[in-house]
Amino acid sequence: MLHLAILNITLILAAGCSYLYASRALTVAEFGMLGVALAFSRFSAVLVDGGLKVTIIKNSRSLTATERRAVTTLSLAFSSIVAGILFALCTGYVHFFNGSLQDVLFIAAYCTPILILFPLTILPTADLEREFKYRRVCIAEGASGALEFLLPIVLFHFTSLRLYSFAIGVLIGRGVRFALVLKFSPHRFTFPGGRKQVLSG
């Protein structure tokens, strides 16, 4: 549990530094758009999870191969639905409220890695927590959080990416988390047609 406490404190500090820097470096419009993208991404993650990970962790038995396939398939399907809703909202924003296409592209760039990778990490992360391998979970989430929150500061300062620095931070951070979780807990995905593939580090 100490690992989890240290992780939470680290992520809070990293997020605080990132948002403080963003509030000073971004324009009011850019900071507002970052807030919208952040809200979309967090809300989407909550919807896609739907309590699945907690249910799996607390389950008295391990899931069968069929159940694991169903969980992954349903998570990806629900993630696709959330992505469709996000696309519809963005389209309405552009057409009915004269919104900027650049704003929509940023929201899409920020949220897409989360919608794609989050459903694929639910089962491997739950497996690690069921086995009380919290240190490995903390390493994966700590590395992801540090990159997601702190890398944008570096990119913003040394490049001309501006708002997209935060989208790249999410992409790299979530990608690292996905890779580390699969390295610590190799997971067998079953694709349509019964074809299986093992993803691991």
Secondary structure per residue as TSV (DSSP state, phi and psi in degrees):
chain	resnum	aa	ss	phi	psi
A	1	M	-	360.0	-26.4
A	2	L	H	-61.8	-38.1
A	3	H	H	-59.8	-41.8
A	4	L	H	-66.6	-38.8
A	5	A	H	-63.9	-44.8
A	6	I	H	-62.8	-40.7
A	7	L	H	-60.4	-48.5
A	8	N	H	-62.4	-41.8
A	9	I	H	-64.0	-43.5
A	10	T	H	-61.6	-44.6
A	11	L	H	-67.2	-37.8
A	12	I	H	-63.6	-43.4
A	13	L	H	-65.5	-43.3
A	14	A	H	-63.7	-44.5
A	15	A	H	-63.9	-41.2
A	16	G	H	-61.4	-44.0
A	17	C	H	-62.5	-42.0
A	18	S	H	-64.4	-47.2
A	19	Y	H	-70.5	-34.5
A	20	L	H	-64.8	-44.0
A	21	Y	H	-63.4	-43.7
A	22	A	H	-62.4	-38.6
A	23	S	H	-65.6	-26.5
A	24	R	H	-92.8	-32.3
A	25	A	H	-90.5	-32.5
A	26	L	S	-86.0	157.0
A	27	T	-	-72.4	168.8
A	28	V	H	-60.5	-42.5
A	29	A	H	-65.0	-42.4
A	30	E	H	-66.2	-42.4
A	31	F	H	-64.6	-38.4
A	32	G	H	-63.3	-41.1
A	33	M	H	-67.8	-36.4
A	34	L	H	-62.0	-41.1
A	35	G	H	-62.9	-40.3
A	36	V	H	-63.0	-46.1
A	37	A	H	-63.2	-40.5
A	38	L	H	-63.9	-43.0
A	39	A	H	-63.8	-44.3
A	40	F	H	-57.9	-46.8
A	41	S	H	-66.8	-43.0
A	42	R	H	-67.7	-41.7
A	43	F	H	-65.2	-38.9
A	44	S	H	-64.5	-41.8
A	45	A	H	-62.4	-40.1
A	46	V	H	-64.3	-42.1
A	47	L	H	-66.1	-43.8
A	48	V	H	-67.7	-39.9
A	49	D	H	-66.0	-54.4
A	50	G	T	58.7	25.5
A	51	G	T	81.3	7.6
A	52	L	H	-61.7	-46.6
A	53	K	H	-62.8	-43.5
A	54	V	H	-63.5	-41.0
A	55	T	H	-62.3	-42.5
A	56	I	H	-65.1	-41.9
A	57	I	H	-63.4	-41.2
A	58	K	H	-83.0	-9.5
A	59	N	-	-63.2	139.2
A	60	S	S	-73.0	-16.4
A	61	R	S	-131.9	161.4
A	62	S	-	-75.8	150.3
A	63	L	-	-72.5	145.9
A	64	T	-	-75.2	168.4
A	65	A	H	-59.8	-40.0
A	66	T	H	-64.9	-42.2
A	67	E	H	-66.7	-38.6
A	68	R	H	-65.4	-40.7
A	69	R	H	-63.8	-40.5
A	70	A	H	-64.7	-42.2
A	71	V	H	-61.7	-47.1
A	72	T	H	-64.4	-43.9
A	73	T	H	-63.4	-45.7
A	74	L	H	-66.4	-37.7
A	75	S	H	-63.3	-44.1
A	76	L	H	-66.7	-39.0
A	77	A	H	-63.5	-44.9
A	78	F	H	-67.6	-35.5
A	79	S	H	-62.4	-38.8
A	80	S	H	-64.5	-39.0
A	81	I	H	-63.9	-44.4
A	82	V	H	-61.7	-39.9
A	83	A	H	-63.1	-39.1
A	84	G	H	-64.0	-41.5
A	85	I	H	-63.2	-42.7
A	86	L	H	-61.3	-42.8
A	87	F	H	-62.5	-42.6
A	88	A	H	-63.9	-41.9
A	89	L	H	-64.0	-42.2
A	90	C	H	-66.8	-39.6
A	91	T	H	-62.9	-44.1
A	92	G	H	-62.6	-37.2
A	93	Y	H	-61.6	-40.8
A	94	V	H	-73.1	-45.4
A	95	H	H	-80.7	-36.0
A	96	F	H	-102.3	-19.5
A	97	F	S	-120.5	12.7
A	98	N	-	54.0	38.7
A	99	G	-	-71.2	161.3
A	100	S	-	-81.6	134.8
A	101	L	H	-63.6	-32.7
A	102	Q	H	-62.7	-36.3
A	103	D	H	-63.2	-43.2
A	104	V	H	-64.7	-42.2
A	105	L	H	-63.6	-37.8
A	106	F	H	-66.0	-45.3
A	107	I	H	-60.2	-41.8
A	108	A	H	-63.8	-43.5
A	109	A	H	-65.1	-34.5
A	110	Y	H	-74.5	-41.7
A	111	C	H	-88.1	-27.5
A	112	T	H	-57.9	-47.7
A	113	P	H	-58.0	-35.8
A	114	I	H	-69.0	-44.3
A	115	L	H	-67.2	-29.7
A	116	I	H	-84.0	-47.3
A	117	L	H	-86.4	-30.8
A	118	F	H	-58.6	-46.4
A	119	P	H	-61.8	-28.2
A	120	L	H	-80.3	-11.6
A	121	T	H	-104.0	-4.4
A	122	I	H	-60.8	-53.0
A	123	L	H	-67.3	-49.2
A	124	P	H	-59.3	-39.8
A	125	T	H	-66.8	-41.4
A	126	A	H	-62.2	-38.5
A	127	D	H	-61.1	-44.0
A	128	L	H	-63.2	-41.5
A	129	E	H	-72.7	-32.3
A	130	R	H	-64.6	-31.1
A	131	E	T	-91.8	8.1
A	132	F	T	59.3	32.9
A	133	K	-	-93.5	60.6
A	134	Y	H	-68.0	-29.5
A	135	R	H	-61.6	-41.1
A	136	R	H	-69.1	-38.8
A	137	V	H	-61.3	-42.2
A	138	C	H	-65.6	-37.9
A	139	I	H	-62.5	-46.5
A	140	A	H	-64.5	-48.7
A	141	E	H	-74.4	-31.7
A	142	G	H	-67.6	-44.9
A	143	A	H	-62.8	-42.8
A	144	S	H	-62.2	-47.7
A	145	G	H	-64.3	-41.1
A	146	A	H	-61.0	-43.8
A	147	L	H	-69.5	-42.2
A	148	E	H	-63.7	-37.3
A	149	F	H	-95.2	-34.9
A	150	L	H	-97.7	-31.6
A	151	L	H	-58.0	-40.5
A	152	P	H	-57.3	-31.9
A	153	I	H	-63.2	-44.9
A	154	V	H	-64.4	-47.6
A	155	L	H	-63.4	-40.9
A	156	F	H	-64.2	-39.1
A	157	H	H	-74.0	-35.7
A	158	F	H	-107.4	-3.2
A	159	T	S	-130.0	178.6
A	160	S	S	-104.9	21.9
A	161	L	-	-71.8	-26.3
A	162	R	T	49.9	-116.9
A	163	L	T	-60.5	-32.7
A	164	Y	H	-69.6	-12.2
A	165	S	H	-58.5	-35.8
A	166	F	H	-74.6	-34.1
A	167	A	H	-67.1	-39.6
A	168	I	H	-67.7	-37.6
A	169	G	H	-59.6	-42.2
A	170	V	H	-64.5	-45.5
A	171	L	H	-58.9	-50.1
A	172	I	H	-69.9	-43.3
A	173	G	H	-61.3	-48.2
A	174	R	H	-68.1	-34.0
A	175	G	H	-65.1	-41.4
A	176	V	H	-64.6	-41.2
A	177	R	H	-62.3	-44.4
A	178	F	H	-59.5	-45.6
A	179	A	H	-64.9	-42.9
A	180	L	H	-68.9	-41.3
A	181	V	H	-62.1	-41.3
A	182	L	H	-72.6	-26.7
A	183	K	H	-69.8	-42.2
A	184	F	H	-76.7	-28.6
A	185	S	S	-140.6	79.2
A	186	P	-	-52.1	132.9
A	187	H	E	-125.1	137.0
A	188	R	E	-95.4	114.6
A	189	F	E	-97.3	139.8
A	190	T	E	-109.8	122.7
A	191	F	E	-98.3	164.6
A	192	P	T	-51.1	138.7
A	193	G	T	93.1	1.7
A	194	G	T	83.1	6.5
A	195	R	E	-77.9	129.2
A	196	K	E	-110.0	148.5
A	197	Q	E	-145.3	136.5
A	198	V	E	-100.5	125.2
A	199	L	E	-104.5	124.6
A	200	S	-	-150.1	173.0
A	201	G	-	-78.4	360.0
